[in-house]
Amino acid sequence: MDFPVLILALGAIVAGFVQGLSGFAFGMVAMSFWVWTVEPRLAATMAVFGSLTGQVVAAVAVRRSFSPRQLLPFLAGGILGIPIGVAILPALNPDVFKACLGGLLAIWCPLMLMSRQLPQIRAGGRLADGVIGAAGGIMGGIGGFTGVIPTLWCTLRGLAKDEQRAIIQNFNLATLAVTMATYVGTGIVTRDMLPMFLVVGPAMLVPSVLGARLYIGISEIAFRRIVLSLLTAKCRRRIATRCTKITDMAFSSTVNASELKKTMLASSTQPITPRFARKLASSLTSARDCPGSSHSR
């Protein structure tokens, strides 16, 4: 089995169990595995597909009544936001995509961990709920992260656990279905991706069912703390590694550019000898092969 396929399966297994138990974060957990090795469009498509499959399983295994009046503002905003996110996705540079996801995890996870200690938000009403739903729709279109902002918002609203789960579960189910249909309609889902659906679907299905079955018997708050702490630690490590690589590349570029500049300046004050020609050629080759140069890409 190829390494990317193995990573897809592993991410789907872990994320499926987390979503089944806690009702959130399939995309966030899966992307913490996939984003570093899988192409952004494929990763986004698999995240939406896995999230949608998990929400269907959760809807059957853990049924929750909901208030249409309470859900409608979130849903209306989400439907409006999805096309914006879908339009952004093809234009995203892979490195920007990784940096944005890492930053999102680094901010969102600690906020969720501290959300009970943060002051509750009472203002805004249904209009604010609609704006939050639109933000969820945009993020859903980018990579299936429909529930990230609405989950934090409902927590800051002080909603009860079951009430919050009912809103997020139904919001995710509806917006993810629309996102998946939009991906298919706009050509983001390609024929080459079809085998990957057969990897992610079975890999996350059983863990998702097990997680949903365990939902009643395990403290959801304690489990969320563990998951969010692990995600925070993982994304910080990844960001630190990424920053180190970028710093090394920038330093290498600066050194090579400096050496080249010195050599070029020297060429204007001395005759071209065989030794000097070899030195100039060496500087040009070094600058060309530098990781930050356009010729090395």
C-alpha positions, 0 to 999 in steps of 0.5 A: 500500500502506498504511503499517501493511501496509508496516511489517508486510511489512518487519518480516516480511522482516527477522525471517524472515531473522534467524530462518532464520539464527540460529534465534531472535528472529522475534518480537523483531525483527518487534516492533521494527518493528511494536509502534510502529505496529500494534495489540497483538493484531494484532502478537502474532498476526502474530508468532506466525504468522511465528515458527511459519512460520519454525520449520517452515521451519527444521525442514525446512531445518536438521534437528537431533536432540534428546533428548526427556528434555532437551526435556520439562521445557521443553515441559511448562512452556511448555504450562502457561504459554501460557494465562496469557499468552493471558489477559494479552494482551487486558488489555494497554494499548498503551502498557504493551505498548510500554514492556514490549517496549522494556524487555525488548529493552533488558535481554535483548539486552545479556544475550545479548551478554554471556552467554558472559562470565556465569557458567554455571548448573549448579543447578536441574536439570529443575525449573528447566528447567520454570520457564524453559519456563513463562516462555517459554510466558507470553511466547509467549501475550503475543506469540510470544516463546517462545524469549527466556528459554529461549535465554538460559537454555540459553546460561547452561547452557553448552550447545553451539550445535547442542544449544541450537538443537535444544532451542529449535527444537523448543520453539518449534515446539511452543509456537507451534503451541499458542499459535496454536491458542489464539489462534484458539480464544479469538477473538484471531484475527479475520476482519479479520486474515486479509488480514494473514496473506497479507502476513506469510507470503509476506514472511518465507518466502523470507528465512527459507529463505535464512537457513536455507541460510546457517546452515552457512556463516556464523558464527552468533555474529558474526551474533547480535552484529550483530542484538542490537547493532542491536536494543539501539540501536533499542530505546534510541532508541525508549525515549528518544523515548517518555520525551521525549514523556511528559515533555513531556506531563507538563510541559504538564499541570503548566503548564496545571493550575498556570495553571488553579489560579491563575485559579480562586483569583483568582475567589474574590477578584475580581468576574466581569468580561467580561475575567476571564470570557474569561481563565477560559474560556481556562484551561479550554480550555487544560486540556481540550486538554492531551494528558494530559487525559481530554477530549483522548483 
